[in-house]
C-alpha cells in the first residue's frame, strides 16, 4: 500500500495547470454531448405516436388489421 500511495503522490505532483485545464475542458465537452443527445431523445419521444395494443383471448395469429 505504501508503494501505491507513493505513486499516487508522485503522479499528483506531475499534474500541471495545463493538464488540469485540458481535463476540465474535455469533461465539459462530454457533458455537452450527453445533454445534446438527451435533448434529441426527448424530442423523438415527444413526437412519437402513442398506440394501444389490446390482446384478448379471442385473438389468433390469423387475425390481421390488413384483411
N, C-alpha and C positions, 0 to 999 in steps of 0.2 A: 504494500500500500504506500510505503514511503516513496518508492520509485514513481508510482503514478502521480502522487502529489508533486514530486519534484518536476516531472514532465509537464504537469498542468501549469505550475508557476512559471516554468521556463517558456512555455508557449505563450502565456498571457503577456509576459514581458516583451515578446517579439511583435505583438499586435501594435501597429502604428495607427494614428488617427485616420490615415487614408484607407487602411483595411476596414476599419470600423465604418467609415462613411460609405464605402462601397457595399458593405454588407447591408447596412440600413437602406440604401438605395435599392438594392435587389429585393429586400423584404417588401418595401413599399410597392415596387413594380408587380411583384407576385400577388400582393393583396389586391391591387387594382385589377389584375387579370381575373381573379376569383370573383370580385364584385361585378365585373362586366359579364362574366358567364352567368352569375346569379340573376342579373337583370334580364338577360336574354331568356333564361329558363322561365322566369316569371312571366315574361311577355308571351312565350309559347303556351304556357299553361293557361294564361288568361284568355287566349284566343282559341283554345280547344273547344270543340263542340262536345257537350255532355250528352250522353245517351244512357238509357236504362235497358238492361238485358234481363228479361223475365224468363225464368226456366220453371216449367211446371211438369207435373207428372205426365201430361199428355204430349209432351214434346218428343219428337223422334228425330233421328238423323236424316230422315227423308223430308221433313218439314223445311220449307225454304221461303224466304220472303221474295224470292225472284221468280217463283212459279206463277 
